[in-house]
Each structure stands twice: as structure tokens, then as C-alpha cells.
Amino acid sequence: MARAEAFEQDEIQKLVNIRRVAKVVKGGRQFGFSALAVVGDGDGKVGFGQGKAREVPIAIQKAMEDARKNMISVDLDDGTLFYEITGIHGAARVYMQPASEGTGIIAGGPMRAVFEALGVRNILAKCIGTTNPINVVTATINGLVNAESPAKIAAKRGISLEQLRG
């Protein structure tokens, strides 16, 4: 328990989206809330989660817990990416490009939350297609999951890092 509490203190939590949803029943509509959250440690780990409840704070709490459970690890190159990445989920296509020091995070809302929680300091990103926050965040995470560091790529190919870089 103490370890979980210690982790919560130094993690970065971002609330991306809250929606009011309705369930139609015989007597009318029952309203609830859906929340999308991103959690990261600012040092290469990030996760996203969704929560649904009748009240906003409970939905947010559920989303944060879900995000903590779904954390992934991403290889970074001194606060940016190693190379260009494209992530796809549904109609959302996300293009991410490494940037030089001092550029900052140039990305739309849902992507910005993911990069800030991840610990990326310099990046250029563009969302193509749908701008649905759930699909954009999922596409961003999918792209980051599929990215590998040059060292891992060189090891897979059985060559040295110098040969890979040409």
C-alpha cells in the first residue's frame, strides 16, 4: 500500500475528457458521466484509462485507476522520439516527429496530455482524421508502443548500432 501511495505522489495525472452519457430506460433517461485520463511518471512510462459512473469525481477516480493499470514503457531519446512514428486507431491517425531542443510540445489537446505525462519535452505531432479524444489518445499510445529504440532494432537485425546508423 505504501508503495502505491509513494508512486501516486510523483506521477503526472491529466484529465483529457469528461462526457455526459445517457442510458434510455422505460421511465426516461438515466444520466451518467464518462471520463478519460492519462497517467505517467514523466520518465518514459504512460497509461490511459476510462471510467464511467453516475457522478463526475467517481468517474475520474475510476479512469485514473484504469490508467495506472495500463501503463506502458516507451524508449525516449533525451526528451524526444528517435524517429518519426505514425499511430492508428479507428479513423484517428496520429503523426509524431522528433524535434530539436527548445521546440516544446507542439501537439493537439489529447496528444499533448499523453506527451506531458510521458515526459517528452520536444515533439511535433499532428492528428489526421477524427479528433475524438478516445481514438486520438489510443492512436498515440499505439504508435508509441510500436516504436523501438535503435539499440533494440540493431540487436534484432544482428548488427552494431554504428552499422544501423550508416
C-alpha positions as CSV (number, residue, x, y, z in Angstrom):
1,M,0.0,0.0,0.0
2,A,2.8,2.4,0.9
3,R,4.5,1.8,-2.5
4,A,1.3,2.6,-4.4
5,E,0.9,5.8,-2.4
6,A,4.5,6.8,-3.0
7,F,4.1,6.3,-6.7
8,E,0.9,8.4,-6.8
9,Q,2.8,11.4,-5.4
10,D,5.4,11.7,-8.2
11,E,3.1,10.7,-11.1
12,I,1.6,13.1,-13.6
13,Q,-2.2,12.9,-13.9
14,K,-4.0,14.5,-16.8
15,L,-7.8,14.5,-17.3
16,V,-8.4,14.5,-21.0
17,N,-12.1,14.4,-21.4
18,I,-15.4,14.2,-19.5
19,R,-18.6,13.4,-21.2
20,R,-22.2,13.2,-20.1
21,V,-23.8,10.0,-21.3
22,A,-27.4,8.8,-21.1
23,K,-29.0,5.4,-20.8
24,V,-32.6,5.3,-22.1
25,V,-34.8,3.2,-19.9
26,K,-38.5,2.6,-19.6
27,G,-39.1,5.6,-17.3
28,G,-36.9,8.1,-19.3
29,R,-33.2,8.8,-19.4
30,Q,-30.6,7.9,-16.7
31,F,-27.6,10.2,-16.9
32,G,-24.0,9.3,-16.1
33,F,-20.5,10.5,-16.8
34,S,-17.6,9.1,-18.7
35,A,-14.0,10.2,-18.1
36,L,-10.8,9.7,-20.0
37,A,-7.5,10.1,-18.1
38,V,-3.8,9.8,-18.8
39,V,-1.2,9.0,-16.1
40,G,2.6,8.9,-16.4
41,D,5.8,9.2,-14.4
42,G,7.4,11.9,-16.6
43,D,10.2,9.5,-17.4
44,G,9.1,7.1,-20.2
45,K,6.0,5.5,-18.6
46,V,2.4,6.4,-19.6
47,G,-1.0,4.8,-19.5
48,F,-4.6,5.8,-20.3
49,G,-7.9,4.7,-18.8
50,Q,-11.6,5.3,-18.9
51,G,-14.1,5.4,-16.1
52,K,-17.9,5.6,-16.0
53,A,-20.1,6.5,-13.1
54,R,-23.2,8.4,-12.1
55,E,-21.1,11.3,-10.7
56,V,-18.0,13.0,-12.1
57,P,-15.5,12.5,-9.2
58,I,-16.1,8.8,-9.1
59,A,-15.7,8.5,-12.9
60,I,-12.4,10.4,-12.8
61,Q,-11.2,8.2,-10.0
62,K,-12.0,5.1,-11.9
63,A,-10.3,6.5,-15.1
64,M,-7.1,7.3,-13.1
65,E,-7.1,3.7,-11.6
66,D,-7.6,2.2,-15.0
67,A,-4.7,4.4,-16.4
68,R,-2.4,3.2,-13.7
69,K,-3.2,-0.4,-14.5
70,N,-2.5,0.1,-18.3
71,M,0.9,1.7,-18.0
72,I,3.4,1.1,-20.8
73,S,7.1,1.9,-21.1
74,V,8.4,3.9,-24.0
75,D,12.1,4.4,-25.1
76,L,12.9,8.2,-25.4
77,D,15.9,10.0,-26.8
78,D,16.7,12.8,-24.4
79,G,13.1,14.1,-24.2
80,T,12.0,13.4,-27.7
81,L,11.5,10.4,-30.1
82,F,14.2,8.5,-32.0
83,Y,12.4,8.8,-35.4
84,E,9.0,9.6,-37.0
85,I,6.1,7.5,-35.8
86,T,2.5,7.0,-37.1
87,G,-0.1,5.6,-34.8
88,I,-3.6,4.5,-36.0
89,H,-6.8,3.6,-34.1
90,G,-10.1,3.6,-35.9
91,A,-10.3,6.8,-38.1
92,A,-7.7,8.5,-36.0
93,R,-4.2,8.8,-37.5
94,V,-1.5,10.4,-35.4
95,Y,1.8,11.6,-36.9
96,M,4.6,12.2,-34.4
97,Q,8.0,13.6,-35.3
98,P,11.1,14.2,-33.1
99,A,12.1,17.8,-32.6
100,S,15.2,19.7,-31.6
101,E,15.8,21.0,-28.1
102,G,13.8,24.2,-27.3
103,T,10.9,23.3,-29.7
104,G,8.5,22.3,-26.9
105,I,5.4,20.1,-27.3
106,I,3.6,21.1,-30.5
107,A,0.5,18.9,-30.4
108,G,-3.3,19.0,-30.1
109,G,-5.1,18.6,-26.7
110,P,-5.4,14.9,-26.2
111,M,-1.9,14.2,-27.6
112,R,-0.4,16.9,-25.5
113,A,-1.6,15.3,-22.3
114,V,0.0,11.9,-23.3
115,F,3.3,13.6,-24.1
116,E,3.4,15.7,-20.9
117,A,2.6,12.6,-18.8
118,L,5.2,10.6,-20.7
119,G,8.0,13.1,-20.1
120,V,8.5,14.2,-23.7
121,R,9.8,17.8,-23.9
122,N,10.3,18.4,-27.6
123,I,7.9,16.9,-30.3
124,L,5.9,17.8,-33.3
125,A,2.6,15.9,-33.7
126,K,-0.4,16.1,-35.9
127,C,-3.8,14.5,-35.7
128,I,-5.2,13.4,-39.1
129,G,-8.8,12.1,-39.4
130,T,-11.1,12.0,-36.4
131,T,-10.4,14.2,-33.4
132,N,-12.4,12.0,-31.0
133,P,-10.2,12.2,-27.8
134,I,-10.5,8.5,-27.0
135,N,-9.4,7.4,-30.5
136,V,-6.6,10.1,-30.6
137,V,-5.2,9.0,-27.3
138,T,-5.4,5.3,-28.2
139,A,-3.7,6.0,-31.6
140,T,-0.9,8.0,-29.9
141,I,-0.3,5.1,-27.4
142,N,-0.4,2.5,-30.2
143,G,2.2,4.4,-32.1
144,L,4.5,4.8,-29.0
145,V,4.1,1.1,-28.2
146,N,5.2,0.0,-31.6
147,A,8.3,2.3,-31.6
148,E,11.6,0.7,-30.7
149,S,14.9,2.2,-29.8
150,P,17.8,2.0,-32.4
151,A,19.6,-0.3,-30.0
152,K,16.8,-2.8,-30.0
153,I,16.4,-2.6,-33.8
154,A,20.2,-3.3,-34.2
155,A,20.0,-6.2,-31.8
156,K,17.1,-7.7,-33.8
157,R,19.0,-7.4,-37.0
158,G,22.2,-8.7,-35.5
159,I,24.3,-5.7,-36.4
160,S,26.0,-3.0,-34.4
161,L,24.5,0.4,-33.7
162,E,27.1,2.1,-35.9
163,Q,26.1,-0.1,-38.9
164,L,22.4,0.7,-38.3
165,R,23.0,4.5,-38.3
166,G,25.1,4.1,-41.5
